[in-house]
Amino acid sequence: MGRRSSDSRIDVPDSIVDELGALDDESIREVISYAQTLLNERLEPTTQIDKAPGEEIISIKEQDGYTLVTKNQPCADGCDDCPHGPYLYRVRVEQSPVDGEPKLHWSFLGRVEESEG
């Protein structure tokens, strides 16, 4: 079957464990980056991106390894200027440190003009 790491949720085939064990630190980092890119491609973040209540998604653009999302969003109740934006975010699929499951990670990039998003 495969060997389990110290984290019993991870079951890695023996052939991969052997190959990874023979790599230097830099090569392991490259493998991690490559695997993350593969995971991102398979999970298709665009299908997982949902707007929160009161938000308006203006655009979603796939890039190499991440997705750019431009959206307007509300703030506190009673704000006369809502929604605010548009704001640009970089969205990546990352493994949750809590449960190991893939989750969307949103990074705020700033305010944009609507024609830029």
ZIQUI-V34296 format. One record per residue. N is the residue number from 0. RES is the residue in one small letter. PSI is psi in radians with two decimals (none if undefined). D_LAST is the distance of its C-alpha to the last C-alpha in Angstrom with 1 decimal. Layout:
# ZIQUI-V34296
N/RES/PSI/D_LAST + N/RES/PSI/D_LAST
This chain:
# ZIQUI-V34296
0/m/-1.22/47.0 + 1/g/2.97/45.5 + 2/r/2.50/45.7 + 3/r/2.46/44.2 + 4/s/-3.11/42.7 + 5/s/-0.39/43.8 + 6/d/1.82/41.0 + 7/s/-0.12/42.8 + 8/r/-0.26/39.6 + 9/i/2.05/38.8 + 10/d/1.90/41.0 + 11/v/2.31/40.5 + 12/p/2.50/42.6 + 13/d/-0.72/45.4 + 14/s/-0.65/44.4 + 15/i/-0.71/41.0 + 16/v/-0.78/42.6 + 17/d/-0.80/45.0 + 18/e/-0.81/42.4 + 19/l/-0.66/40.2 + 20/g/-0.42/43.4 + 21/a/-0.12/44.2 + 22/l/2.67/40.9 + 23/d/3.00/40.4 + 24/d/-0.77/37.8 + 25/e/-0.71/35.3 + 26/s/-0.65/35.7 + 27/i/-0.71/35.2 + 28/r/-0.70/31.9 + 29/e/-0.70/30.8 + 30/v/-0.75/32.0 + 31/i/-0.79/30.0 + 32/s/-0.77/26.8 + 33/y/-0.81/27.6 + 34/a/-0.68/28.5 + 35/q/-0.70/25.3 + 36/t/-0.77/23.3 + 37/l/-0.78/25.6 + 38/l/-0.78/25.2 + 39/n/-0.73/21.4 + 40/e/-0.65/21.7 + 41/r/-0.53/24.4 + 42/l/-0.24/22.8 + 43/e/1.40/19.6 + 44/p/-0.53/17.3 + 45/t/-0.50/15.3 + 46/t/-0.25/18.7 + 47/q/-0.19/19.2 + 48/i/2.02/16.0 + 49/d/2.58/17.2 + 50/k/2.50/16.2 + 51/a/2.87/18.6 + 52/p/2.26/20.7 + 53/g/-0.16/19.0 + 54/e/2.74/15.4 + 55/e/2.04/12.9 + 56/i/2.13/10.4 + 57/i/-0.77/7.6 + 58/s/2.68/6.5 + 59/i/2.13/8.4 + 60/k/2.12/8.7 + 61/e/2.38/12.1 + 62/q/-3.13/13.0 + 63/d/1.78/16.6 + 64/g/-0.04/17.8 + 65/y/3.02/14.8 + 66/t/2.40/11.8 + 67/l/2.27/8.2 + 68/v/2.23/7.7 + 69/t/2.26/5.5 + 70/k/2.73/8.6 + 71/n/2.57/11.1 + 72/q/2.65/14.5 + 73/p/2.90/18.0 + 74/c/-2.42/20.5 + 75/a/2.71/24.3 + 76/d/2.48/26.3 + 77/g/0.01/27.3 + 78/c/2.17/24.2 + 79/d/-0.25/24.0 + 80/d/0.09/20.4 + 81/c/2.65/18.8 + 82/p/2.88/16.3 + 83/h/2.69/14.4 + 84/g/-2.80/10.8 + 85/p/2.59/8.0 + 86/y/2.57/8.3 + 87/l/2.36/6.9 + 88/y/2.54/9.8 + 89/r/2.22/11.5 + 90/v/2.22/13.9 + 91/r/2.66/17.2 + 92/v/2.17/20.4 + 93/e/2.68/23.2 + 94/q/2.25/26.8 + 95/s/2.29/27.8 + 96/p/-0.26/30.5 + 97/v/-0.92/32.2 + 98/d/0.02/32.8 + 99/g/-0.03/31.6 + 100/e/2.62/29.4 + 101/p/2.35/25.9 + 102/k/2.71/23.3 + 103/l/2.30/19.5 + 104/h/2.06/18.8 + 105/w/2.22/15.7 + 106/s/2.12/14.9 + 107/f/2.20/13.2 + 108/l/-0.39/11.2 + 109/g/3.12/10.8 + 110/r/2.50/9.5 + 111/v/2.78/6.5 + 112/e/2.55/6.9 + 113/e/-0.55/5.5 + 114/s/-0.32/5.8 + 115/e/-0.55/3.9 + 116/g/none/0.0
